[in-house]
Amino acid sequence: MEKFELCVNEYIKRLEEEFMRILEDPKMDKRAKNLATKPLVTKKRILLNTIEALKMVDREREK
């Protein structure tokens, strides 16, 4: 689980870096930035939910 979590956290870090690059791009207007960042936010939320679900499964298995 720890190795998987490390990999997912590394991927989340990359998503956050991409998010910041989009926000800092002066060529994009607000609408374009919003359209470009929404998928990144969704991916991050899915990954965080997946980690939490796997942790919950591990806790239940240990009981």
N, C-alpha and C positions, 0 to 999 in steps of 0.2 A: 504493500500500500504506500509506503513512504517513497519508493522510487517513482511510482505513478504520480503521486502528489507533487513531487519535485518537478517532474516533466510538465505537468499541467500548470504549475506555478510559473515555470519558465515561459510557457506558451502565453499565459496571461500577461506576463511582463512584456512580451513582444507585442501583444494586442494593445497594451497601454501606450507603448512607444509609438505605434502606428497612429493611435488616437491623437496623441500630442502632435505628431507631425501634421496631421490633417488640420487640427485647430490652429496651428502656427502658420499654415499656408495662406499668405496674403492674397493669392490669386483666386481663392475660392470664396464665394459669397456664403451667407449664413445658411441658405437652403441647401447648397451643395455640401457644405460641411455636415449638416444634419443628416442628409442622405448617406454620406460616406461613413459616418460614425455609428449610426444605428445598428448595422450588422455587427460591428465590433463589440458594442455594449451587450447585444443579445448573446454573442458567443461567450463573452466573459461570464454572464449570468448563468448560462447553461453549464459551463465548466465548474463554476463555484457550487452550483446545485448538485452536480455529479459528485464532486468531492464530498460534500456533506452527506449525500445518500450512501456513498460507500463507507464513510465513517459510521453511519448509523447501522449499516449491515454488519460491520465488524463488531460494534458494541453489542448487538443482538446475538451474534454468534458466540461471543464470549460469555454470555449469561448462562 
